[in-house]
Amino acid sequence: IMSSSANRTLIIVSKIIFFYSLFYVVMKLIAIFGDAWLLPNLILSLPYVIFAAIGGWMLKNDKYYWAYVVAGVLVISVIRYFEQDWMLQLHDYFS
């Protein structure tokens, strides 16, 4: 059984990951409509779409999981760290 503090932390971090994922997807869509590269931006936003969908389900059902938080923090950190390199590599690959 989790303490109320740990449970509160789980809920808050889950919501942060969910809203950040939504924000990221919206920003990528805005970038694409502003003449950014289509495929690299779509590919790099896929994990965020998945996190937003799972996060939306969790919010709707009021169920939160540490696996979502750990995976979210790790995946978001890795993507953000390598994003510029991957964007260029994907652009070169598809052009």
N, C-alpha and C positions, 0 to 999 in steps of 0.2 A: 504494500500500500504506500502510495506517494504522499509526502507531506503537502500541505496546501501551498507552500512556497514553491516546491518543485513543480506542482501541477500548474500553478500560475505562470511560472517561467515557461513551461512547455506550451501553454496556450498562447502566450505573448510572442514567443519566437516563431511558433507555427504561423501566426497571423502576419508577422513581419515577412516571412518567406513567401506566404501567399500574396500579399499586397505588392512586394517587390517583384515577384514573378509577373503579376498582372501589369505593373508599371513597365517592366522590361519589354514585354510583348507589345504593348501599346507604343512604346518608343521605337521599337524595331519596325512596326507597321508604318509609323509616321516617317521614319527614315527611308523606307522602301518607296513610299509615295513621293518622297522628296528626291528621288533619283539615286538612292543608294543601291548597291548590288543586291539583286533579288535573292538568288539561291543561297549565297553565304549568310545573309541575314536570316532567311527562313530556317536554314539548318541550325544556326547557332541559337535561335529562339525556341527550338523544339523542346529542349529540357525544361525551359521556363513554362511552356504551354502545359507540359505534363504536371509540373509542380503546381501551377495555377488550378488545373482541373482537380488534382488530388486535394489541394488545400480548400477549394470550394466545396468539395464533398465533405471534408472534415468539418468545416464551419457549419455547413447545413445540418449535419448529423451530430454536431457537438461532441466529436470523438477526435482525440489528438494522440499522435504517436511519436515517440522519440526517434524512431527510424526515419520518419519524414524530416525531422529537424536535423539529424546527423547527415542524412543524404543531401538535404537542401544546402546546408552550410558547405559541405565538401564540393558538391557539383557547382554551386554558384561561385565559390572561391576559385576553383580550377578554371571554369569558363572565363571569368573576369580576368584572371591572370594571363591566360593565353589568348584572349579574344582577338587582339590585333594580329598576332601571328597566324592564327587559324583563319581569320577573315581573308588575309592576303593569300594564304595557301589554297583556300576554297575558291577564291576568285580566279587564281591562276589555273586551278584544276578544271573549272567549268568554262574557261574562256579559251 
